[in-house]
């Protein structure tokens, strides 16, 4: 997901590399000490919900955020946990550090966490393309976790959601080309963008003017190109380029041709995307449906009779990625290309849930 928390603004944009701590290690503690960096943000709160819902064993929980958030409390398993100001010394005794505070914070503090003995699962873009840091979606490439040297990267939300749906098909029939159009919710830009959507919608319905402050264009009853910085040479924005690079890495197809257009839509949470997938040979819709229906992390929503296909309203709050609208792409008479539609909760599978699933695989059981 994007770098969205204000912690990021105070962090230097350095180029620190991930520290090399040697061979793969698991978390040995039966009830590990866990730190959440960026605990007061939208993803931080989703991390708390996921840890609680999945009954992740925790001996001690440390909530870390900017100094102005210190002293707040957040509920966890029936108790209130105080938020502490993040410093380099915050990770003493920590076994697992879940970072969700932007790439600048990760570059500044991840090394300190690793050096203190923690395994870091990082939700920012800081290390995603570092060849020494695994980029992991557990349903797709869980074995990559074993190559970690202290840091594991959580992918961009679109790449995580898309590859859960693409991987079962790719294993059976290698993908040769991928075309994507995304419809991305306010949750991808953080809690402030979600609130701006609420307020701007209310103002619009009252007939009042509303000046956007978080996003560059009016959000209510509107859609616009993703607001990541544009690359003037290629014409693609930073979000699109991240998805291309990360999808290739997760699927382990470094040269996969990918075309993508990322759009912000006035939906609070859960991203949707239209995919056109060309395979190395013709693939029947019935076979694709069978492959997807039995795959982990997916729920098939493909009812042509009722025109019922994946929707953000049904994906919001759901662990599974919804996939459907399966059909042959009429633009390819060879039969090698299928079209499908996907929706997934950006705060869950696109961020917090994926991080917790990675952490679960680090536990020695």
Residue frames as qw, qx, qy, qz and C-alpha x, y, z in Angstrom:
[[0.000, 0.887, 0.462, 0.000, 0.00, 0.00, 0.00],
 [0.279, 0.781, -0.067, 0.555, 1.04, 3.63, -0.13],
 [0.432, -0.055, -0.506, 0.745, 3.16, 5.30, 2.55],
 [0.227, -0.675, -0.478, -0.513, 0.33, 6.89, 4.47],
 [0.563, -0.701, -0.386, 0.205, 1.17, 7.63, 8.10],
 [0.040, 0.970, -0.100, 0.219, 2.52, 10.86, 9.45],
 [0.754, -0.522, 0.287, 0.279, 5.40, 9.07, 11.16],
 [0.768, 0.334, 0.295, 0.460, 6.92, 8.97, 7.71],
 [0.218, 0.926, 0.064, 0.300, 7.24, 12.74, 7.49],
 [0.398, -0.865, 0.304, -0.040, 9.76, 12.88, 10.33],
 [0.864, -0.200, 0.392, 0.246, 11.98, 10.13, 8.98],
 [0.006, -0.664, 0.506, 0.551, 15.03, 10.71, 6.78],
 [0.869, 0.438, 0.035, -0.227, 14.73, 9.28, 3.25],
 [0.223, -0.644, 0.703, 0.204, 17.96, 7.37, 3.44],
 [0.750, 0.357, -0.466, -0.304, 19.00, 4.37, 1.37],
 [0.366, -0.457, 0.770, -0.254, 19.88, 2.01, 4.20],
 [0.578, 0.137, -0.743, -0.308, 19.95, -1.62, 3.10],
 [0.868, -0.388, -0.088, -0.298, 18.36, -4.45, 5.03],
 [0.263, -0.668, 0.684, -0.128, 20.84, -5.88, 7.55],
 [0.735, 0.213, -0.630, -0.132, 22.26, -9.33, 6.86],
 [0.547, -0.521, 0.504, -0.419, 21.74, -11.56, 9.90],
 [0.112, -0.298, 0.946, 0.059, 22.59, -14.89, 8.29],
 [0.151, -0.143, -0.937, -0.280, 20.38, -17.94, 7.94],
 [0.501, -0.437, -0.407, -0.627, 16.61, -18.20, 8.26],
 [0.099, 0.003, -0.807, 0.582, 15.33, -18.24, 11.80],
 [0.370, -0.578, -0.649, -0.327, 11.93, -18.85, 13.28],
 [0.321, -0.589, 0.262, -0.694, 10.38, -17.20, 16.31],
 [0.412, 0.069, -0.879, 0.231, 11.18, -19.59, 19.13],
 [0.192, -0.035, 0.577, -0.793, 9.03, -18.09, 21.88],
 [0.014, 0.415, 0.908, 0.050, 5.71, -19.83, 22.48],
 [0.002, -0.896, -0.435, 0.092, 4.19, -16.43, 23.31],
 [0.558, 0.228, 0.069, 0.795, 6.38, -13.90, 21.48],
 [0.118, -0.673, -0.223, 0.695, 6.76, -10.26, 22.37],
 [0.414, 0.554, 0.552, 0.465, 5.23, -8.28, 19.52],
 [0.091, -0.510, -0.066, 0.853, 5.67, -4.64, 18.51],
 [0.410, 0.689, 0.548, 0.240, 3.45, -2.79, 16.04],
 [0.265, -0.302, 0.106, 0.910, 5.01, 0.28, 14.45],
 [0.229, -0.085, -0.399, -0.884, 2.36, 2.67, 13.21],
 [0.037, -0.280, -0.930, 0.236, -0.20, 1.25, 15.60],
 [0.206, 0.525, 0.427, -0.707, -2.58, 4.22, 15.42],
 [0.247, 0.305, -0.491, -0.778, -2.97, 4.13, 11.62],
 [0.803, 0.134, -0.075, -0.576, -5.64, 2.31, 9.64],
 [0.761, 0.248, -0.600, -0.012, -3.41, -0.70, 8.98],
 [0.106, 0.316, -0.748, 0.574, -2.06, -0.67, 12.54],
 [0.571, -0.066, 0.426, -0.699, -5.57, -0.99, 13.92],
 [0.867, 0.220, -0.263, -0.361, -6.33, -3.72, 11.36],
 [0.467, 0.358, -0.769, 0.251, -3.22, -5.56, 12.57],
 [0.250, -0.195, 0.682, -0.659, -4.60, -5.51, 16.11],
 [0.778, 0.109, 0.126, -0.606, -7.92, -6.88, 14.88],
 [0.783, 0.336, -0.503, -0.147, -6.22, -9.66, 12.90],
 [0.226, 0.348, -0.809, 0.416, -3.95, -10.69, 15.75],
 [0.451, -0.080, 0.577, -0.677, -6.96, -10.92, 18.04],
 [0.812, 0.221, -0.037, -0.538, -9.25, -12.68, 15.57],
 [0.775, 0.349, -0.527, -0.026, -6.64, -15.28, 14.65],
 [0.811, -0.581, 0.062, -0.040, -5.63, -15.81, 18.29],
 [0.607, 0.561, -0.400, 0.396, -2.00, -15.11, 17.57],
 [0.745, -0.497, -0.320, 0.310, -0.02, -16.00, 20.73],
 [0.208, 0.744, -0.162, 0.614, 1.36, -12.83, 22.33],
 [0.625, -0.322, -0.508, 0.498, 3.31, -12.62, 25.54],
 [0.184, -0.620, -0.182, 0.741, 3.69, -8.85, 25.43],
 [0.406, 0.706, 0.453, 0.363, 2.31, -6.25, 23.03],
 [0.315, -0.479, -0.006, 0.820, 4.12, -3.00, 22.37],
 [0.374, 0.801, 0.445, 0.146, 2.29, -0.29, 20.39],
 [0.445, -0.351, 0.149, 0.810, 4.57, 2.28, 18.76],
 [0.322, 0.810, 0.420, 0.253, 3.73, 5.53, 16.96],
 [0.304, 0.599, -0.075, 0.737, 4.76, 9.16, 16.67],
 [0.235, -0.035, -0.577, 0.781, 5.43, 11.16, 19.86],
 [0.351, -0.108, 0.054, -0.929, 2.13, 13.04, 19.54],
 [0.753, -0.178, -0.470, -0.425, 0.26, 9.72, 19.70],
 [0.410, 0.091, -0.786, 0.453, 2.13, 8.55, 22.81],
 [0.176, 0.015, 0.581, -0.794, -0.17, 8.10, 25.77],
 [0.686, 0.044, -0.222, -0.691, -3.20, 7.12, 23.75],
 [0.449, -0.135, 0.867, -0.166, -4.62, 3.70, 24.40],
 [0.558, 0.183, -0.555, -0.589, -5.96, 1.14, 21.96],
 [0.814, -0.188, 0.365, -0.411, -8.17, -1.83, 22.85],
 [0.491, 0.373, -0.772, -0.152, -6.79, -5.34, 22.47],
 [0.549, -0.134, -0.824, 0.048, -8.38, -8.52, 23.79],
 [0.502, -0.711, -0.486, -0.082, -10.50, -6.70, 26.32],
 [0.544, -0.577, -0.133, 0.594, -7.72, -4.46, 27.66],
 [0.253, 0.967, -0.014, 0.019, -6.42, -0.99, 26.87],
 [0.810, -0.078, 0.090, 0.575, -2.80, -0.90, 25.69],
 [0.095, -0.891, 0.032, 0.443, -0.85, 2.35, 25.88],
 [0.700, 0.650, 0.044, 0.292, 0.86, 3.72, 22.78],
 [0.594, -0.591, 0.139, 0.528, 4.56, 4.53, 23.15],
 [0.290, 0.880, -0.243, -0.285, 6.72, 6.91, 21.14],
 [0.941, 0.270, 0.013, 0.203, 8.90, 5.07, 18.64],
 [0.113, -0.868, 0.475, 0.093, 12.67, 5.20, 19.24],
 [0.537, 0.471, -0.699, -0.027, 15.65, 3.03, 18.33],
 [0.037, -0.247, 0.864, -0.437, 15.39, 1.44, 21.80],
 [0.691, -0.028, 0.114, -0.714, 11.74, 0.43, 21.38],
 [0.846, 0.195, -0.421, -0.264, 12.63, -3.10, 20.22],
 [0.016, 0.441, -0.826, 0.351, 14.60, -4.37, 23.19],
 [0.359, -0.006, 0.859, -0.364, 13.31, -7.85, 23.98],
 [0.682, 0.403, 0.078, -0.606, 10.91, -7.88, 20.99],
 [0.578, -0.038, 0.789, 0.205, 10.60, -11.12, 18.99],
 [0.349, 0.497, 0.670, 0.426, 8.36, -9.84, 16.16],
 [0.003, 0.498, 0.089, -0.863, 8.01, -6.30, 14.81],
 [0.377, 0.599, 0.665, 0.238, 5.15, -5.51, 12.45],
 [0.171, -0.329, 0.087, 0.925, 5.89, -2.24, 10.61],
 [0.231, 0.652, 0.646, 0.324, 3.16, -0.16, 8.98],
 [0.181, -0.840, -0.185, 0.477, 4.30, 3.44, 9.12],
 [0.427, 0.892, -0.094, -0.113, 5.80, 4.24, 5.72],
 [0.871, 0.326, -0.157, 0.332, 9.07, 3.52, 3.97],
 [0.161, 0.739, -0.362, 0.545, 11.05, 6.27, 5.69],
 [0.633, -0.554, 0.374, -0.391, 10.28, 4.87, 9.13],
 [0.996, 0.008, 0.087, 0.022, 11.09, 1.32, 7.98],
 [0.676, 0.548, -0.245, 0.428, 14.43, 2.39, 6.54],
 [0.060, -0.716, 0.402, -0.568, 15.27, 4.22, 9.73],
 [0.557, -0.451, 0.498, -0.489, 14.11, 1.69, 12.35],
 [0.962, 0.081, -0.161, -0.206, 13.95, -1.81, 10.83],
 [0.605, 0.425, -0.572, 0.356, 17.68, -2.37, 11.27],
 [0.190, -0.441, 0.575, -0.662, 17.40, -1.47, 14.96],
 [0.844, -0.137, 0.167, -0.491, 14.61, -4.00, 15.38],
 [0.910, 0.256, -0.324, 0.029, 16.60, -6.76, 13.67],
 [0.370, 0.489, -0.595, 0.520, 19.73, -5.94, 15.66],
 [0.439, -0.381, 0.481, -0.656, 17.66, -6.19, 18.84],
 [0.198, -0.080, 0.973, -0.083, 16.71, -9.73, 17.86],
 [0.580, 0.425, 0.431, -0.545, 13.29, -9.21, 16.26],
 [0.343, 0.235, 0.744, 0.523, 12.04, -10.50, 12.94],
 [0.203, 0.424, 0.058, -0.881, 10.51, -7.62, 10.98],
 [0.345, 0.499, 0.745, 0.278, 7.48, -7.94, 8.72],
 [0.088, -0.377, 0.033, 0.921, 7.42, -4.65, 6.85],
 [0.401, 0.650, 0.639, -0.084, 4.30, -3.30, 5.16],
 [0.134, 0.842, -0.111, -0.511, 6.00, -0.38, 3.39],
 [0.785, 0.616, -0.051, 0.028, 7.75, -0.26, 0.02],
 [0.226, -0.860, 0.450, 0.079, 11.17, 0.12, 1.65],
 [0.336, -0.443, 0.819, 0.142, 12.53, -3.39, 1.02],
 [0.817, 0.319, 0.350, -0.330, 10.12, -4.95, -1.47],
 [0.764, 0.626, -0.153, -0.001, 12.57, -4.98, -4.36],
 [0.192, -0.715, 0.668, -0.074, 15.66, -5.75, -2.27],
 [0.735, 0.233, -0.607, -0.192, 16.88, -9.13, -3.59],
 [0.288, 0.170, -0.832, 0.442, 17.93, -10.14, -0.06],
 [0.351, 0.062, 0.535, -0.766, 14.44, -9.53, 1.38],
 [0.095, 0.297, 0.925, 0.215, 11.63, -12.01, 0.58],
 [0.386, 0.042, -0.053, -0.920, 8.45, -10.47, -0.82],
 [0.015, -0.071, -0.994, 0.087, 5.74, -12.83, 0.37],
 [0.672, -0.105, -0.059, -0.730, 2.09, -13.71, -0.15],
 [0.426, -0.290, 0.830, -0.212, 1.73, -16.94, 1.87],
 [0.797, 0.331, 0.426, -0.270, -0.82, -18.54, -0.47],
 [0.648, 0.740, -0.155, -0.086, 1.54, -17.93, -3.39],
 [0.625, 0.525, -0.463, 0.345, 5.19, -18.19, -2.33],
 [0.682, -0.711, 0.061, -0.160, 5.35, -19.11, 1.36],
 [0.914, -0.076, -0.020, 0.397, 8.66, -20.95, 0.91],
 [0.388, 0.678, -0.096, 0.617, 10.33, -17.60, 0.18],
 [0.504, -0.822, 0.072, -0.255, 10.03, -16.81, 3.91],
 [0.918, -0.289, 0.052, 0.266, 12.84, -19.28, 4.58],
 [0.640, 0.393, 0.008, 0.661, 15.30, -16.97, 2.81],
 [0.161, -0.941, -0.087, -0.286, 14.73, -14.07, 5.21],
 [0.597, 0.177, -0.398, 0.673, 17.66, -12.44, 7.00],
 [0.171, -0.282, -0.496, 0.803, 15.63, -10.57, 9.57],
 [0.328, 0.385, 0.077, -0.859, 13.18, -8.68, 7.32],
 [0.286, 0.346, 0.853, 0.267, 10.25, -9.94, 5.25],
 [0.139, 0.123, -0.149, -0.971, 8.41, -7.55, 2.95],
 [0.392, 0.520, 0.698, -0.299, 4.64, -7.36, 2.67],
 [0.342, 0.261, 0.555, 0.712, 3.63, -6.54, -0.93],
 [0.230, 0.020, -0.121, -0.965, 1.70, -3.64, -2.36],
 [0.531, 0.180, 0.601, -0.570, -2.00, -4.21, -1.71],
 [0.716, 0.477, -0.146, -0.488, -2.93, -4.63, -5.38],
 [0.409, 0.458, -0.786, -0.070, -0.09, -7.10, -6.00],
 [0.199, -0.132, 0.887, -0.396, -1.03, -9.14, -2.93],
 [0.634, 0.300, 0.435, -0.565, -4.73, -9.37, -3.81],
 [0.655, 0.544, -0.316, -0.418, -4.14, -10.01, -7.52],
 [0.286, 0.445, -0.848, -0.023, -1.53, -12.74, -7.06],
 [0.449, -0.027, 0.789, -0.420, -3.78, -14.75, -4.72],
 [0.737, 0.460, 0.273, -0.413, -6.16, -15.07, -7.68],
 [0.537, 0.687, -0.432, -0.230, -3.48, -15.44, -10.35],
 [0.171, -0.530, 0.828, -0.060, -1.27, -18.04, -8.67],
 [0.687, 0.072, 0.699, -0.184, -3.60, -21.09, -8.96],
 [0.717, 0.669, 0.113, -0.160, -4.02, -20.40, -12.66],
 [0.231, 0.824, -0.515, -0.049, -0.33, -19.70, -13.21],
 [0.459, -0.393, 0.794, -0.063, 0.70, -22.98, -11.58],
 [0.729, 0.290, 0.616, -0.072, -1.44, -24.93, -14.03],
 [0.593, 0.640, 0.330, 0.362, -0.86, -22.75, -17.10],
 [0.470, -0.296, -0.027, 0.831, 2.04, -20.27, -17.09],
 [0.190, 0.899, 0.283, -0.276, 0.94, -16.67, -17.62],
 [0.623, 0.225, 0.302, 0.686, 2.43, -14.97, -20.68],
 [0.076, 0.332, 0.090, 0.936, 0.83, -11.52, -20.42],
 [0.202, -0.576, -0.698, 0.374, -1.28, -9.65, -17.88],
 [0.007, -0.439, -0.185, -0.879, -3.47, -6.57, -18.32],
 [0.291, -0.470, -0.698, 0.454, -4.94, -4.96, -15.20],
 [0.115, -0.565, -0.119, -0.808, -7.33, -2.12, -14.39],
 [0.347, -0.259, -0.742, 0.512, -7.76, -1.38, -10.69],
 [0.301, -0.699, -0.278, -0.586, -10.51, 0.40, -8.79],
 [0.515, 0.017, -0.612, 0.600, -8.87, 1.39, -5.51],
 [0.406, -0.778, -0.473, -0.079, -10.65, 2.38, -2.32],
 [0.107, -0.892, 0.178, -0.401, -9.89, 5.24, 0.05],
 [0.836, -0.528, 0.141, 0.045, -8.41, 2.78, 2.54],
 [0.841, 0.237, 0.029, 0.485, -5.33, 2.55, 0.34],
 [0.255, 0.640, -0.121, 0.715, -4.53, 6.17, 1.16],
 [0.277, 0.019, -0.668, 0.690, -5.13, 5.73, 4.88],
 [0.117, -0.583, -0.723, 0.351, -7.58, 6.75, 7.56],
 [0.007, 0.498, 0.058, -0.865, -7.43, 10.43, 6.60],
 [0.187, 0.087, -0.630, -0.749, -8.53, 9.68, 3.02],
 [0.198, -0.400, -0.892, -0.068, -11.36, 7.50, 4.28],
 [0.090, -0.617, -0.498, 0.602, -12.57, 10.37, 6.46],
 [0.063, 0.360, -0.258, -0.894, -12.25, 12.81, 3.56],
 [0.180, -0.169, -0.819, -0.518, -14.48, 10.57, 1.47],
 [0.173, -0.565, -0.772, 0.233, -17.10, 10.52, 4.24],
 [0.077, -0.607, -0.235, 0.755, -17.00, 14.29, 4.72],
 [0.064, 0.251, -0.461, -0.848, -16.94, 15.17, 1.03],
 [0.146, -0.317, -0.874, -0.338, -19.86, 12.84, 0.32],
 [0.139, -0.650, -0.636, 0.392, -21.91, 14.40, 3.10],
 [0.038, -0.527, 0.039, 0.848, -21.07, 17.89, 1.81],
 [0.060, 0.020, -0.704, -0.708, -21.98, 16.92, -1.75],
 [0.159, -0.477, -0.855, -0.124, -25.37, 15.59, -0.66],
 [0.134, -0.712, -0.434, 0.535, -26.03, 18.82, 1.25],
 [0.423, 0.817, 0.258, 0.296, -25.11, 20.83, -1.84],
 [0.328, -0.910, 0.160, 0.197, -22.11, 22.37, -0.07],
 [0.527, 0.719, -0.432, 0.137, -18.63, 23.04, -1.45],
 [0.854, -0.469, 0.185, 0.130, -15.83, 20.85, -0.13],
 [0.294, 0.828, -0.478, 0.002, -12.12, 21.52, -0.58],
 [0.972, -0.051, -0.195, 0.125, -10.07, 18.27, -0.69],
 [0.227, -0.869, 0.429, -0.095, -6.99, 18.24, 1.54],
 [0.707, -0.330, 0.621, 0.077, -5.79, 14.63, 1.52],
 [0.632, 0.256, 0.633, 0.367, -6.30, 13.74, -2.15],
 [0.201, -0.210, 0.263, 0.920, -5.72, 16.07, -5.11],
 [0.250, -0.185, -0.551, -0.774, -9.21, 15.87, -6.64],
 [0.625, -0.171, 0.217, -0.730, -12.81, 15.84, -5.44],
 [0.040, -0.154, 0.986, -0.052, -13.55, 12.33, -4.19],
 [0.463, 0.324, 0.663, -0.491, -17.33, 12.15, -3.72],
 [0.675, 0.604, 0.378, -0.192, -19.13, 10.83, -6.82],
 [0.353, 0.835, -0.389, -0.163, -15.89, 10.97, -8.76],
 [0.916, -0.161, 0.240, 0.279, -12.97, 8.79, -9.81],
 [0.246, 0.917, -0.308, -0.062, -9.49, 9.73, -10.95],
 [0.756, 0.390, -0.466, 0.244, -6.07, 8.35, -11.77],
 [0.780, -0.464, -0.263, 0.326, -4.16, 7.09, -8.72],
 [0.041, -0.992, 0.065, -0.102, -2.39, 10.00, -7.10],
 [0.782, -0.359, 0.231, 0.455, 1.06, 8.41, -6.88],
 [0.054, -0.734, 0.324, 0.594, 3.82, 10.43, -8.53],
 [0.803, 0.572, 0.124, -0.116, 3.83, 10.17, -12.31],
 [0.607, -0.270, 0.484, 0.570, 6.85, 8.93, -14.25],
 [0.343, 0.725, -0.053, -0.595, 7.01, 11.48, -17.08],
 [0.061, 0.431, -0.779, -0.451, 8.92, 9.16, -19.40],
 [0.024, 0.114, 0.984, 0.132, 6.69, 6.07, -19.27],
 [0.428, -0.280, -0.274, -0.815, 3.40, 7.77, -18.41],
 [0.683, -0.368, -0.631, -0.015, 2.81, 5.27, -15.59],
 [0.337, -0.783, 0.223, -0.473, 2.48, 6.40, -11.99],
 [0.002, -0.505, 0.799, -0.325, 4.40, 5.02, -9.04],
 [0.707, -0.059, 0.539, -0.454, 1.56, 2.77, -7.88],
 [0.871, 0.427, -0.049, -0.237, 1.33, 1.15, -11.30],
 [0.472, 0.620, -0.612, 0.136, 5.08, 0.62, -11.56],
 [0.315, -0.397, 0.757, -0.413, 5.18, -0.95, -8.07],
 [0.837, 0.104, 0.370, -0.390, 2.41, -3.39, -8.95],
 [0.772, 0.548, -0.306, -0.100, 4.19, -4.43, -12.15],
 [0.257, 0.587, -0.718, 0.272, 7.52, -5.04, -10.42],
 [0.410, -0.290, 0.717, -0.483, 6.05, -6.79, -7.38],
 [0.885, 0.201, 0.165, -0.387, 3.68, -9.03, -9.32],
 [0.691, 0.539, -0.481, 0.021, 6.59, -10.25, -11.41],
 [0.072, 0.499, -0.767, 0.398, 8.62, -10.93, -8.28],
 [0.627, -0.150, 0.554, -0.526, 5.87, -12.73, -6.34],
 [0.910, 0.304, 0.110, -0.258, 5.00, -14.96, -9.30],
 [0.570, -0.436, 0.578, 0.390, 8.72, -15.39, -10.08],
 [0.628, 0.546, 0.442, 0.336, 8.34, -14.30, -13.71],
 [0.353, -0.521, 0.013, 0.777, 10.87, -11.44, -13.98],
 [0.067, -0.117, 0.477, 0.868, 10.05, -10.54, -17.58],
 [0.184, 0.552, 0.812, -0.046, 6.26, -10.93, -17.44],
 [0.030, 0.288, 0.296, 0.910, 4.62, -8.31, -19.70],
 [0.124, -0.606, -0.694, 0.369, 2.17, -6.33, -17.56],
 [0.008, 0.392, 0.207, 0.896, 0.03, -3.33, -18.45],
 [0.278, -0.529, -0.712, 0.368, -1.90, -1.59, -15.68],
 [0.078, -0.533, -0.109, -0.836, -4.11, 1.42, -15.01],
 [0.323, -0.337, -0.727, 0.504, -4.78, 2.30, -11.35],
 [0.187, -0.550, -0.284, -0.763, -7.83, 4.41, -10.51],
 [0.024, 0.080, 0.667, -0.741, -9.10, 5.84, -7.21],
 [0.335, -0.446, -0.640, -0.529, -12.82, 5.23, -6.76],
 [0.319, -0.442, 0.284, -0.789, -15.18, 6.57, -4.04],
 [0.846, -0.262, -0.451, -0.113, -15.30, 3.34, -2.02],
 [0.474, -0.802, 0.291, -0.217, -14.26, 3.29, 1.63],
 [0.360, -0.519, 0.774, 0.048, -12.38, -0.02, 1.65],
 [0.746, 0.139, 0.646, 0.084, -11.64, -3.04, -0.53],
 [0.099, 0.534, -0.513, -0.665, -9.94, -2.74, -3.89],
 [0.810, 0.367, 0.437, -0.133, -11.35, -4.28, -7.07],
 [0.059, -0.568, 0.597, 0.564, -9.60, -5.07, -10.34],
 [0.851, 0.453, 0.096, -0.248, -10.35, -6.32, -13.82],
 [0.393, -0.505, 0.701, 0.316, -7.75, -8.77, -15.12],
 [0.825, 0.501, -0.123, -0.229, -7.13, -10.04, -18.63],
 [0.531, -0.540, 0.646, 0.094, -4.73, -12.98, -18.41],
 [0.736, 0.511, -0.377, -0.234, -3.02, -14.57, -21.39],
 [0.788, -0.376, 0.488, 0.005, -1.65, -18.09, -20.84],
 [0.126, -0.485, 0.750, 0.431, 0.81, -20.19, -22.79],
 [0.060, -0.135, -0.922, -0.358, -2.02, -22.38, -24.14],
 [0.461, -0.390, -0.349, -0.717, -5.83, -22.26, -24.36],
 [0.016, -0.029, -0.815, 0.579, -7.58, -22.55, -20.99],
 [0.300, -0.504, -0.704, -0.400, -11.23, -23.53, -20.62],
 [0.322, -0.538, 0.142, -0.766, -13.38, -21.40, -18.35],
 [0.876, -0.364, -0.195, -0.249, -14.56, -24.55, -16.57],
 [0.807, 0.025, -0.360, 0.468, -11.00, -25.56, -15.73],
 [0.177, 0.422, -0.263, 0.849, -10.14, -22.09, -14.48],
 [0.584, -0.523, -0.029, -0.621, -13.24, -22.09, -12.28],
 [0.928, -0.257, -0.268, 0.037, -12.23, -25.44, -10.75],
 [0.628, 0.209, -0.336, 0.670, -8.68, -24.21, -10.10],
 [0.055, -0.460, 0.190, -0.866, -9.90, -21.06, -8.37],
 [0.705, -0.473, -0.201, -0.489, -12.70, -22.70, -6.39],
 [0.909, -0.296, -0.252, 0.147, -10.32, -24.98, -4.52],
 [0.530, 0.431, -0.290, 0.671, -7.50, -22.48, -3.95],
 [0.464, -0.510, -0.485, 0.538, -6.57, -21.16, -0.48],
 [0.172, -0.391, -0.106, 0.898, -7.48, -17.56, 0.30],
 [0.177, -0.009, -0.493, -0.852, -10.08, -17.34, -2.49],
 [0.404, 0.384, 0.719, -0.414, -13.86, -17.37, -2.64],
 [0.122, 0.177, 0.703, 0.678, -15.51, -17.86, -6.02],
 [0.285, 0.573, 0.434, -0.634, -18.34, -15.39, -6.65],
 [0.024, 0.222, -0.672, -0.707, -19.46, -16.12, -10.20],
 [0.350, 0.455, 0.781, -0.246, -23.24, -16.24, -10.59],
 [0.066, 0.040, 0.509, 0.857, -24.09, -15.25, -14.15],
 [0.152, -0.559, -0.770, -0.266, -27.81, -15.87, -13.71],
 [0.302, -0.835, -0.406, 0.214, -28.08, -13.31, -10.91],
 [0.360, 0.777, -0.088, 0.510, -25.35, -10.99, -12.25],
 [0.615, -0.777, 0.124, -0.056, -23.56, -11.51, -8.94],
 [0.764, 0.381, -0.260, 0.451, -19.81, -11.10, -9.06],
 [0.574, -0.261, -0.368, 0.683, -17.11, -9.76, -6.68],
 [0.055, -0.864, -0.194, -0.462, -17.97, -6.42, -5.08],
 [0.229, 0.403, -0.501, 0.731, -16.08, -4.23, -2.57],
 [0.564, -0.433, 0.144, -0.688, -19.14, -4.22, -0.31],
 [0.967, -0.177, -0.093, -0.157, -18.85, -7.99, 0.12],
 [0.748, 0.291, -0.381, 0.459, -15.05, -8.08, 0.19],
 [0.081, -0.656, 0.335, -0.672, -14.84, -5.47, 2.99],
 [0.582, -0.473, 0.476, -0.460, -14.00, -7.18, 6.26],
 [0.988, 0.083, 0.046, -0.121, -13.48, -10.55, 4.58],
 [0.535, -0.548, 0.568, 0.302, -10.23, -12.50, 4.78],
 [0.661, 0.218, 0.638, 0.329, -10.74, -14.16, 1.40],
 [0.066, 0.345, -0.391, -0.851, -10.16, -12.52, -1.95],
 [0.645, 0.466, 0.499, -0.344, -13.30, -12.70, -4.08],
 [0.067, -0.321, 0.682, 0.653, -12.88, -13.81, -7.69],
 [0.528, 0.464, 0.693, -0.159, -15.39, -14.24, -10.50],
 [0.460, 0.770, -0.027, -0.441, -16.76, -12.90, -13.80],
 [0.460, -0.301, 0.743, 0.380, -14.77, -15.67, -15.49],
 [0.697, 0.635, 0.256, -0.212, -15.00, -15.66, -19.26],
 [0.706, 0.172, 0.344, 0.594, -13.00, -16.01, -22.42],
 [0.066, -0.639, 0.089, 0.762, -11.48, -12.74, -23.57],
 [0.662, 0.628, 0.407, -0.037, -13.19, -12.11, -26.90],
 [0.187, 0.913, -0.293, -0.213, -10.22, -10.00, -27.95],
 [0.116, -0.515, 0.835, 0.154, -8.10, -13.15, -28.25],
 [0.844, 0.184, -0.175, -0.472, -9.60, -15.70, -30.67],
 [0.443, 0.375, -0.808, 0.101, -6.83, -18.18, -29.81],
 [0.793, -0.449, -0.352, -0.214, -8.57, -19.01, -26.51],
 [0.647, 0.073, -0.485, 0.583, -5.41, -18.39, -24.49],
 [0.040, 0.232, -0.284, 0.929, -6.80, -15.35, -22.66],
 [0.322, -0.595, -0.736, 0.037, -9.32, -15.26, -19.83],
 [0.099, -0.530, 0.090, -0.837, -10.98, -12.23, -18.23],
 [0.527, -0.462, -0.684, 0.201, -11.86, -12.15, -14.55],
 [0.175, -0.751, 0.041, -0.636, -12.82, -9.71, -11.80],
 [0.616, -0.134, -0.610, 0.480, -11.33, -9.63, -8.30],
 [0.269, -0.788, 0.038, -0.553, -12.11, -7.77, -5.07],
 [0.720, -0.174, -0.532, 0.411, -10.18, -7.89, -1.82],
 [0.386, -0.908, -0.159, 0.032, -10.00, -5.94, 1.41],
 [0.464, 0.698, -0.290, 0.461, -7.00, -3.66, 1.14],
 [0.321, -0.703, 0.439, -0.459, -6.63, -3.35, 4.90],
 [0.870, -0.254, 0.389, -0.164, -6.75, -7.14, 5.37],
 [0.899, 0.151, 0.294, 0.286, -5.33, -9.31, 2.58],
 [0.488, 0.771, -0.004, 0.409, -3.78, -6.22, 1.05],
 [0.047, 0.726, -0.413, 0.548, -1.96, -5.34, 4.28],
 [0.443, -0.523, 0.547, -0.482, -2.62, -6.50, 7.86],
 [0.946, -0.038, 0.221, -0.233, -3.88, -10.04, 7.28],
 [0.810, 0.490, -0.274, 0.172, -1.05, -10.86, 4.91],
 [0.104, 0.666, -0.569, 0.471, 1.48, -9.63, 7.49],
 [0.646, -0.370, 0.504, -0.438, -0.08, -11.73, 10.26],
 [0.975, 0.194, 0.027, -0.109, -0.16, -14.79, 8.01],
 [0.562, 0.598, -0.468, 0.327, 3.57, -14.31, 7.40],
 [0.225, -0.575, 0.585, -0.527, 4.13, -14.00, 11.15],
 [0.887, -0.159, 0.251, -0.353, 2.19, -17.22, 11.78],
 [0.921, 0.331, -0.182, 0.097, 4.56, -19.11, 9.51],
 [0.266, 0.655, -0.537, 0.460, 7.52, -17.84, 11.52],
 [0.636, -0.500, 0.385, -0.444, 6.25, -19.45, 14.71],
 [0.245, 0.280, -0.928, 0.024, 7.89, -22.72, 15.69],
 [0.745, -0.139, 0.207, -0.619, 5.01, -25.16, 16.24]]
